[in-house]
Amino acid sequence: MNRGLLIKSLREVWIATVLFALALMVLEAIFAYVLPTFADQFSTVLLQLEFVQRMVQALLGTDIGDQISPDVFSSIAWAHPVVLTIVWAHAIIFCTRVPAGEIDRGTIDLLFGLPVSRWRIYRCESAVFLVTGLIVISMGLLGNTLGSLSQEPDSRPDLSRSVVVVVNLYSLYLAVGGLAFLTSSLANHRGRAVAVVFAILLASFLLNFLAQLWPPAEKLSFLSILNYYQPLVVLRQSGWPTMDLVVLTGLAATLWIIGGLCFARRDICTV
């Protein structure tokens, strides 16, 4: 690792990281505080409305069963589209900085003029990405824990299970980051790289949503990265979602390596 590159990267992203971390913490606190208060009244209504049940099932990306239990509302706090958007946005914004962002700004020559290899640049960026992402998602866990303090102790989500959800969310974050690194390593314009990653994630979200409502889409659900992130299943079951973690981290590592190879070998023209 190169200390100067690490400091440069941290200086450029710390404000955005703090804002994303605070946004996720506040949002999780609000969800953890508000959602359980509707559990009792929604349980009766949802049991009578199959359509609403299916919509909640589509939102969570998994079967909610015949009963609307408190863990359904707890899982919404981690599966809500706004929560996913915050986590994904941080990964996309960070991972498209180099090289696409540097090429866009016309500063890539200055970066490559440093006495370091492209792989070292790539590794330093990746290290800061791992740390800042961990901070953002950990702040989300803190907000969720603080928000749930208003509930009765026996009604609060189990902290150990929430930690497993957070680990699963972090693995999802890594997969999105790997995709963004690869896209950025192939692009000359940051806007295009962001658009490509956003389009892929949107398609993945829609596929996961439709898979709960439309049988033909269910057969393709394995193509969605959200198929490997199901907070409700984690909260209801003991143990770790080992296969989901393996798939997401394996995908992240594969995309990261391919992105690094492309970044190290491609011919970048700034003219």
Secondary structure, 3 states (H helix, E strand, C coil): CCHHHHHHHHHHHHHHHHHHHHHHHHHHHHHHHHHHHHHHHHHHHHHHCHHHHHHHHHHHCCCCCCCCCHHHHHHHHHHCHHHHHHHHHHHHHHHCHHHHHHHHHCCHHHHHCCCCCHHHHHHHHHHHHHHHHHHHHHHHHHHHHHHHHHCCHHHCCCHHHHHHHHHHHHHHHHHHHHHHHHHHHHCCCHHHHHHHHHHHHHHHHHHHHHCCCCHHHHCCHHHCHHHHCCHHHHHHCCCCCHHHHHHHHHHHHHHHHHHHHHHHHCCCCCC
